Amino acid sequence: RTSPERRGMRTYSGQRGATSRSALDRPTLCHLALCLGGLALVLGSLTLGTVKLTPAQALQALAGQESPALQLLVEWRLPRIGAALAAGAALGLSGALFQTLLRNPLGSPDVIGFDAGAFGGALLALLGGLTPALVALAAFGGGLGAGLIVYLAAGGLRADRARLIVIGIAVGA
């Protein structure tokens, strides 16, 4: 018989004695499944649209074979997929950042009030008839303004984390 380590297994010892689990434990399998699901969604979004493509056509176009599908993918679908992935990553990162800084699972940009300020700034810019670039700039400024109000109202550098969250909820409301 070979030991669990030689068979590619990790050995854990706990209160009940040594047990063996495979090297692909639950978090690793979960990450693998999420990556495969994400790749399937990307492939699906490459093929779906007004002009439907088969997965084989999409993969051939991505491999560089000159076709009408190549222009469609490069000019329309890949930029949208890239923007969606970047926006999702930014939202996830902002949530993780706030939770880490505040050491509280409730600490997120929407709870702190940033999104309400951004919505307000964008709404005022839209009502003023500004260009889309200025609407985005107003949303950014509104979010920063709301964050500054929350930060100062909570006490600035000596702000308590729980107080920051409660004031952020009040400003957001």
C-alpha atoms as one frame of an Amber mdcrd trajectory, in Angstrom:
protein
   0.000   0.000   0.000   1.161   3.495  -0.750   0.742   6.394   1.625  -1.832
   9.111   0.927   0.989  11.580   0.132   2.364   9.320  -2.602  -1.090   8.943
  -4.186  -1.457  12.760  -4.536  -3.609  13.120  -1.422  -3.191  15.513   1.470
  -3.298  14.142   4.972  -5.037  16.116   7.685  -5.019  15.255  11.330  -7.761
  16.498  13.555  -9.517  15.460  16.713 -10.738  12.230  15.133  -7.351  11.163
  13.767  -5.769  11.402  10.338  -8.036  11.625   7.319  -7.261  11.848   3.616
  -8.757  14.286   1.133  -7.959  14.669  -2.513  -5.675  17.485  -3.661  -8.688
  18.970  -5.439 -10.516  20.094  -2.335 -13.799  21.976  -2.331 -12.465  25.553
  -2.882 -10.277  24.388  -5.769 -13.193  22.577  -7.400 -15.403  25.618  -6.873
 -12.846  27.920  -8.535 -12.414  25.490 -11.392 -16.172  25.255 -11.938 -16.537
  29.048 -11.858 -13.724  29.487 -14.409 -15.255  26.896 -16.720 -18.673  28.522
 -16.330 -17.181  31.925 -17.132 -15.508  30.556 -20.258 -18.802  28.983 -21.341
 -20.559  32.340 -20.872 -17.884  34.130 -22.916 -18.215  31.583 -25.700 -21.997
  31.886 -25.539 -21.856  35.676 -25.772 -19.537  35.376 -28.773 -22.109  33.281
 -30.607 -25.390  34.944 -29.604 -26.722  38.166 -31.063 -28.560  39.484 -34.102
 -26.140  37.543 -36.277 -25.906  34.090 -34.750 -22.652  32.164 -35.058 -21.868
  28.589 -34.229 -19.186  28.025 -31.586 -16.975  26.568 -34.326 -17.328  29.752
 -36.417 -16.493  31.917 -33.411 -13.420  29.853 -32.531 -12.245  29.861 -36.164
 -12.604  33.649 -36.302 -10.687  34.005 -33.039  -7.967  31.747 -34.442  -7.454
  34.342 -37.190  -9.233  32.877 -40.192 -10.455  35.767 -42.335 -14.239  35.789
 -42.398 -17.156  38.189 -41.869 -17.454  36.743 -38.367 -13.955  38.024 -37.522
 -14.968  41.647 -38.084 -18.179  41.153 -36.090 -16.306  39.625 -33.165 -13.434
  42.117 -33.110 -15.490  45.275 -33.576 -18.599  44.476 -31.545 -18.667  41.418
 -29.370 -15.150  41.232 -27.906 -15.160  44.873 -26.703 -18.522  44.306 -25.003
 -17.289  41.129 -23.346 -14.120  42.890 -22.207 -16.118  45.797 -20.786 -18.461
  43.430 -18.965 -15.555  41.486 -17.465 -13.767  44.696 -16.423 -16.909  46.167
 -14.854 -17.621  42.953 -12.946 -14.036  42.758 -11.714 -14.133  46.413 -10.620
 -17.372  45.895  -8.708 -16.024  42.800  -6.989 -12.765  44.543  -6.142 -14.523
  47.591  -4.726 -16.683  45.405  -2.495 -13.692  43.406  -1.284 -11.722  46.599
  -0.685 -14.446  48.188   1.418 -14.994  45.017   3.424 -11.265  44.753   4.087
 -10.803  48.415   5.022 -13.832  48.491   7.277 -13.338  44.931   8.569 -17.058
  44.455   8.252 -19.021  42.329   5.765 -21.566  45.167   5.476 -18.950  47.591
   4.206 -19.616  48.020   0.522 -19.835  51.071  -1.755 -23.630  50.989  -1.791
 -23.844  50.848   2.021 -21.315  53.666   2.439 -23.350  55.920   0.136 -21.059
  56.241  -2.889 -23.632  54.915  -5.333 -26.368  57.273  -4.100 -24.015  60.222
  -4.615 -23.082  58.973  -8.072 -26.759  58.520  -8.987 -27.515  62.018  -7.754
 -24.648  63.575  -9.697 -25.619  61.764 -12.883 -29.275  62.705 -12.460 -28.450
  66.386 -12.021 -26.213  66.292 -15.094 -28.929  64.577 -17.140 -31.509  67.124
 -16.046 -29.059  69.865 -17.026 -28.791  68.411 -20.530 -25.050  67.763 -20.344
 -23.114  65.521 -22.715 -22.551  61.849 -21.827 -18.917  62.524 -20.892 -19.984
  65.246 -18.461 -22.707  62.987 -17.040 -20.019  60.385 -16.250 -17.833  63.080
 -14.701 -20.767  64.355 -12.620 -21.478  60.812 -11.415 -17.849  60.433 -10.385
 -17.932  63.774  -8.583 -21.220  62.922  -6.872 -19.805  59.638  -5.596 -16.690
  61.349  -4.277 -18.798  64.087  -2.691 -21.021  61.575  -0.912 -17.951  59.666
   0.283 -16.415  62.873   1.620 -19.631  63.788   3.454 -19.781  60.332   5.058
 -16.107  60.454   5.983 -16.300  63.901   7.568 -19.600  63.232   9.346 -18.170
  60.022  10.827 -15.252  61.915  12.345 -12.532  61.930   9.697  -9.321  60.159
  10.705 -10.732  59.131  14.067 -13.891  57.638  12.568 -15.184  54.402  14.047
 -15.910  51.706  11.434 -19.419  51.015  12.701 -20.197  54.737  12.776 -18.933
  55.104   9.214 -21.319  52.362   8.057 -24.324  53.819   9.898 -23.698  57.332
   8.555 -23.137  55.896   5.072 -26.513  54.190   5.223 -28.112  57.485   6.307
 -26.458  59.465   3.505 -27.392  56.789   0.974 -31.021  56.934   2.076
